[in-house]
Amino acid sequence: MVKFILVRHGETAWNAERRIQGGGTDTPLSDYGRLQAEALGLRLKNEKVQAVYSSPLLRALDTAQAIARHHLLEVTPLAELKEINAGELEGISILELKVNLDEFICGADSQAAPLPGGESIYDVQKRSWETIQKIANLLPDGVVVIVSHYFVILTIVCRVLGLPLSNIIHMRLSTGSVTVFTLGGQFGTRLELFNDISHNRQRDTG
């Protein structure tokens, strides 16, 4: 049985500004995002982690390194773990779009179509789940950390639960969060934890 610990990267300035931040935008962690990454490292330091994989985007890679150093592991970047390619929507604020991006992507009759100049949510799920299967074949009895992005993690969760991708509009995934599922073993594929942020430090608003 493989235990997958899915981590959403720490916050960036664009997260705070509610700007669309897809696979074509390589924004760094904010000061608060770095605190979240440190907290994640402490949260997961007692897990028997055998491998850490990450999106190659800076916000994910820096979060992954904060976790990996507690286990004396190198981070393996995988392009397949990048966020959805938002194409022409990269950098647009949610206020400009006038709807949350998940509703724009996963609303009725919209899932099959790629974003303008980008990719579809189906493309994201296909490459994400294929990556999960490859890692599971490499480490069939391991504990694996994957640091990635909002839509990558939620498409994986939908696959684990056997839900249509339209259900993403009913989910929220916080920056610096932990989601856990297991693959194989007595119970097959099983979601064990979703969007846990109990380890996150409170934002300094002073």
RONU-332763 format. One record per residue (C-alpha): residue number from 0; x, y, z. Coordinates in steps of 0.25 Angstrom, whole numbers, plus 5000, padded with zeros to 4 digits. Layout:
<papas>
> NUM:X:Y:Z .
...
</papas>
This chain:
<papas>
> 0:5000:5000:5000 .
> 1:5005:5014:4996 .
> 2:5002:5026:5005 .
> 3:5001:5039:4997 .
> 4:5002:5052:5004 .
> 5:4997:5063:4995 .
> 6:5002:5077:4999 .
> 7:4997:5089:4993 .
> 8:5008:5100:4992 .
> 9:5009:5111:5001 .
> 10:5003:5125:4998 .
> 11:5008:5134:4988 .
> 12:5005:5149:4986 .
> 13:4996:5145:4974 .
> 14:4988:5136:4983 .
> 15:4986:5147:4993 .
> 16:4982:5156:4982 .
> 17:4973:5146:4976 .
> 18:4979:5146:4962 .
> 19:4979:5133:4953 .
> 20:4992:5126:4955 .
> 21:4993:5114:4946 .
> 22:5004:5106:4940 .
> 23:5010:5118:4932 .
> 24:5012:5127:4944 .
> 25:5025:5124:4953 .
> 26:5022:5133:4965 .
> 27:5030:5131:4978 .
> 28:5025:5129:4992 .
> 29:5021:5141:5000 .
> 30:5026:5143:5014 .
> 31:5014:5136:5019 .
> 32:5015:5125:5009 .
> 33:5029:5122:5014 .
> 34:5024:5121:5028 .
> 35:5014:5111:5023 .
> 36:5025:5103:5016 .
> 37:5033:5103:5029 .
> 38:5020:5098:5037 .
> 39:5018:5087:5027 .
> 40:5032:5083:5029 .
> 41:5030:5082:5044 .
> 42:5016:5075:5042 .
> 43:5022:5064:5033 .
> 44:5035:5062:5039 .
> 45:5031:5049:5047 .
> 46:5025:5043:5035 .
> 47:5034:5032:5029 .
> 48:5035:5039:5015 .
> 49:5043:5031:5005 .
> 50:5041:5041:4993 .
> 51:5037:5055:4991 .
> 52:5032:5059:4977 .
> 53:5028:5073:4973 .
> 54:5023:5082:4962 .
> 55:5035:5090:4956 .
> 56:5029:5103:4959 .
> 57:5036:5111:4969 .
> 58:5024:5112:4979 .
> 59:5023:5097:4979 .
> 60:5038:5094:4979 .
> 61:5041:5103:4991 .
> 62:5030:5097:4999 .
> 63:5035:5083:4995 .
> 64:5049:5086:4999 .
> 65:5044:5091:5013 .
> 66:5038:5077:5015 .
> 67:5049:5069:5009 .
> 68:5061:5074:5017 .
> 69:5055:5068:5030 .
> 70:5056:5054:5023 .
> 71:5070:5057:5016 .
> 72:5063:5055:5003 .
> 73:5065:5062:4989 .
> 74:5052:5067:4983 .
> 75:5049:5061:4969 .
> 76:5042:5071:4960 .
> 77:5032:5066:4950 .
> 78:5025:5075:4939 .
> 79:5013:5066:4940 .
> 80:5010:5072:4954 .
> 81:5009:5087:4949 .
> 82:4996:5094:4951 .
> 83:4986:5095:4940 .
> 84:4991:5103:4928 .
> 85:4982:5115:4929 .
> 86:4986:5121:4915 .
> 87:4980:5135:4913 .
> 88:4974:5135:4927 .
> 89:4988:5135:4934 .
> 90:4989:5147:4943 .
> 91:4975:5152:4942 .
> 92:4968:5155:4955 .
> 93:4955:5147:4960 .
> 94:4948:5161:4960 .
> 95:4951:5163:4945 .
> 96:4947:5149:4942 .
> 97:4934:5151:4951 .
> 98:4934:5136:4955 .
> 99:4943:5127:4962 .
> 100:4952:5119:4953 .
> 101:4947:5106:4957 .
> 102:4933:5110:4953 .
> 103:4938:5115:4940 .
> 104:4945:5102:4937 .
> 105:4936:5092:4943 .
> 106:4922:5098:4941 .
> 107:4912:5092:4932 .
> 108:4917:5088:4918 .
> 109:4930:5094:4921 .
> 110:4939:5083:4925 .
> 111:4942:5077:4911 .
> 112:4947:5090:4906 .
> 113:4961:5095:4909 .
> 114:4964:5109:4915 .
> 115:4967:5119:4904 .
> 116:4981:5116:4900 .
> 117:4982:5106:4911 .
> 118:4977:5092:4915 .
> 119:4965:5085:4920 .
> 120:4962:5080:4934 .
> 121:4962:5066:4927 .
> 122:4976:5068:4922 .
> 123:4980:5071:4937 .
> 124:4974:5059:4943 .
> 125:4980:5050:4932 .
> 126:4994:5054:4934 .
> 127:4993:5055:4949 .
> 128:4987:5041:4951 .
> 129:4997:5035:4941 .
> 130:5008:5041:4950 .
> 131:5001:5035:4962 .
> 132:5001:5021:4956 .
> 133:5016:5022:4952 .
> 134:5020:5026:4966 .
> 135:5012:5015:4972 .
> 136:5019:5005:4963 .
> 137:5032:5010:4967 .
> 138:5029:5010:4982 .
> 139:5018:5000:4984 .
> 140:5019:5001:5000 .
> 141:5024:5015:5002 .
> 142:5020:5028:5008 .
> 143:5021:5039:4997 .
> 144:5020:5054:4998 .
> 145:5015:5061:4985 .
> 146:5015:5076:4986 .
> 147:5006:5082:4975 .
> 148:4994:5091:4972 .
> 149:4980:5094:4974 .
> 150:4974:5087:4961 .
> 151:4984:5076:4961 .
> 152:4981:5071:4975 .
> 153:4966:5073:4973 .
> 154:4966:5065:4961 .
> 155:4973:5054:4968 .
> 156:4963:5054:4979 .
> 157:4952:5053:4970 .
> 158:4958:5041:4964 .
> 159:4961:5035:4977 .
> 160:4946:5037:4981 .
> 161:4940:5033:4967 .
> 162:4934:5047:4966 .
> 163:4932:5054:4953 .
> 164:4941:5066:4952 .
> 165:4929:5076:4953 .
> 166:4929:5073:4968 .
> 167:4942:5082:4969 .
> 168:4932:5094:4970 .
> 169:4928:5088:4983 .
> 170:4942:5087:4989 .
> 171:4952:5097:4994 .
> 172:4967:5094:4996 .
> 173:4975:5104:5004 .
> 174:4989:5108:5002 .
> 175:4999:5100:5011 .
> 176:4989:5089:5013 .
> 177:4990:5074:5014 .
> 178:4982:5063:5007 .
> 179:4985:5048:5009 .
> 180:4980:5036:5001 .
> 181:4985:5022:5001 .
> 182:4986:5013:4988 .
> 183:4985:4998:4989 .
> 184:4985:4989:5001 .
> 185:4972:4983:5008 .
> 186:4963:4995:5005 .
> 187:4968:4999:4991 .
> 188:4968:5014:4988 .
> 189:4964:5022:5000 .
> 190:4963:5037:5004 .
> 191:4968:5038:5018 .
> 192:4970:5053:5020 .
> 193:4965:5065:5012 .
> 194:4970:5080:5013 .
> 195:4976:5079:5027 .
> 196:4982:5093:5031 .
> 197:4983:5091:5046 .
> 198:4998:5092:5045 .
> 199:4998:5106:5039 .
> 200:5002:5118:5046 .
> 201:4993:5130:5048 .
> 202:4995:5141:5038 .
> 203:5001:5153:5045 .
> 204:4992:5164:5043 .
> 205:4998:5175:5052 .
</papas>
